[in-house]
Structures are given as structure tokens and as C-alpha cells.
Amino acid sequence: GAVVSQHPSRVICKSGTSVKIECRSLDFQATTMFWYRQFPKQSLMLMATSNEGSKATYEQGVEKDKFLINHASLTLSTLTVTSAHPEDSSFYICSARPTGGHTEAFFGQGTRLTVV
Amino acid sequence: GQNIDQPTEMTATEGAIVQINCTYQTSGFNGLFWYQQHAGEAPTFLSYNVLDGLEEKGRFSSFLSRSKGYSYLLLKELQMKDSASYLCAGMDSNYQLIWGAGTKLIIKP
């Protein structure tokens, strides 16, 4: 199947700093990528839908100024957690669907963010 | 509103069969997905159903009834490595995935 690479897999940062997470589709183009957050023992929560060349669409309750999303190319989307706080500690997962079809979504490996 | 319901947790014995049910309500329907997620890892794709009936793929099968808004994932010959959460997701008319909370499957020897 198609591969989505997410980096870094783990990151520890201090409160108040910013962290950037990259999501790359390695062998397909993805007009749309999705960013999820998952707290322990809970389901995936969609944070935002990232569209190449345009602004991301954020879900209700997600602060767009805190979670900056950039989808500059058909193979790369980034999520930047700005001014991180301990409550932002979570598992962040991106997914991408190949352009042109409503096929399965391919997931990145996830990023475990710990804010201390 | 849109909603996906599945049991929170199930327990089964190694070598046995288990069926995980999922009911869905979506605005429009473009298919039903099942994903497997081990603790601390990203979900991996298991199956996709858009037509009624049973899709078999090795030890795993998935069933869909669109008229009933119902799906199930059937796991046969259970192995210890099948212990994981199983996520049901419906795709709505905008091709957005609506996720269930996941069913944690515990396999006992």
C-alpha cells in the first residue's frame, strides 16, 4: 500500500516552545491530508483538514492560531504546535488519501508529543 | 447528526472467533472502514465495504448492511497479536471519515 511518513515519531519540548510535525506522502499525491489527535484510550479526533494550496479547515474547538497547518505541496503537510502547554501532550497522527479517489486513508506513524 | 457506535471492549480466547459490531449514522454514505490500532501506534487499514454483503480477507471478514446502518468485523482463529483496538469509520457524502471510539479486543490464552 501507499506510504505516509510522519516525523518525528517522538518529541519532548518545554512549555512555551513550538514543535513542527511533518507528514509526507512518499509514493502518491494527496490534495487533502488530515490531522488527528488521540488522547490515551480515546478515539481519533479530527483536528483539521489540510488542503494543498489553501487554508486548512479546522474542527470546532481547535485553535487555528495554536495549531498552524501548512500544506505547501501535494506530498507535504506540516502541523506546528505553537506555545505548547502540558495539556497539548498527545499522540498526533496525519493521514492522506490519494488524489482522485475516495479510497482508504493511509496513516503516518504518529508523533508522541510530551510537553514538560 | 453523525454517529458511529461500537462496543468499548470485548474479550475472546486464542483460537476462537469474535465479531465486533458497528452501527452508523452518516450524512450520505460512501463506505465503511475498519482499522486496527495497536497501543501507541497509528491505525492500519483492514477493510472497506461500500456494497452490502461479506468481504473476506484471510482471517478477517467484514460485513455491511446499508439498509440497517450496520457492519461487523469478524476475526477467526484469533492470535495473541490480534489484541488491539478496532476502529469503525463511516465515510459521509463529503468523503470525510466519521470515527467510532474503537473496540478494545483482549485475547486470552
HADDOCK unambig.tbl for C-alpha pairs under 7 A between the chains (distance, minus, plus):
assign (segid A and resid 42 and name CA) (segid B and resid 101 and name CA) 6.27 0.50 0.50
assign (segid A and resid 43 and name CA) (segid B and resid 100 and name CA) 6.78 0.50 0.50
assign (segid A and resid 43 and name CA) (segid B and resid 101 and name CA) 4.43 0.50 0.50
assign (segid A and resid 43 and name CA) (segid B and resid 102 and name CA) 6.08 0.50 0.50
assign (segid A and resid 44 and name CA) (segid B and resid 99 and name CA) 6.93 0.50 0.50
assign (segid A and resid 93 and name CA) (segid B and resid 42 and name CA) 6.82 0.50 0.50
assign (segid A and resid 102 and name CA) (segid B and resid 95 and name CA) 6.62 0.50 0.50
assign (segid A and resid 107 and name CA) (segid B and resid 42 and name CA) 6.52 0.50 0.50
assign (segid A and resid 107 and name CA) (segid B and resid 43 and name CA) 6.68 0.50 0.50
assign (segid A and resid 108 and name CA) (segid B and resid 42 and name CA) 6.69 0.50 0.50
assign (segid A and resid 109 and name CA) (segid B and resid 41 and name CA) 6.56 0.50 0.50
assign (segid A and resid 109 and name CA) (segid B and resid 42 and name CA) 5.25 0.50 0.50
assign (segid A and resid 110 and name CA) (segid B and resid 41 and name CA) 6.71 0.50 0.50
assign (segid A and resid 110 and name CA) (segid B and resid 42 and name CA) 5.62 0.50 0.50
